[in-house]
Amino acid sequence: MMTTNRARAAWTEQCEAARSIRLRYGLQAALDYLVTEKLLNFADAAVSHPDFAQELPAFVAEVRRIFAPNEVAQHLAVIEQAQAARA
């Protein structure tokens, strides 16, 4: 099982990567990487792994520092629309 320190190291590395992705490839790519992929997977893992659950609030707080609220809201709206179109 991953320790809390390793869980923290994972999300901090992912946040740093997202900053680099944003600079190199743009906002959408960074949101896709960090929110759509990494954060949602981390939240899913938090359901069954206490170390992930303990780190989830800090991860979410860092995502909020990286992206403006409207950027995240617009990104989530696009995801919701895409899922609704598939249904």
DAMO-V16124 format. One record per backbone hydrogen bond with DSSP energy under -0.5 kcal/mol. CO is the residue of the C=O (numbers start at 1). NH is the residue of the N-H. Records with the same first field share a line. If there is no record, write none. Layout:
BEGIN
CO: NH, NH
END
This chain:
BEGIN
3: 7
4: 8
5: 9
6: 10
7: 11
8: 12
9: 13
10: 14
11: 15
12: 16
13: 17
14: 18
15: 19
16: 20
17: 21
18: 22
19: 23
20: 24
21: 25, 26
22: 26
26: 30
27: 31
28: 32
29: 33
30: 34
31: 35, 36
32: 37
33: 38
34: 39
35: 40
37: 41
38: 42
39: 43
40: 44
41: 45
42: 46
43: 47
44: 47
45: 48, 49
49: 52, 53
50: 54
51: 55
52: 56
53: 57
55: 59
56: 60
57: 61
58: 62
59: 63
60: 64
61: 65
62: 66
63: 67
68: 71, 72
69: 73
70: 74
71: 75
72: 76
73: 77
74: 78
75: 79
76: 80
77: 81
78: 82
79: 83
80: 84
81: 85
82: 86
83: 87
END
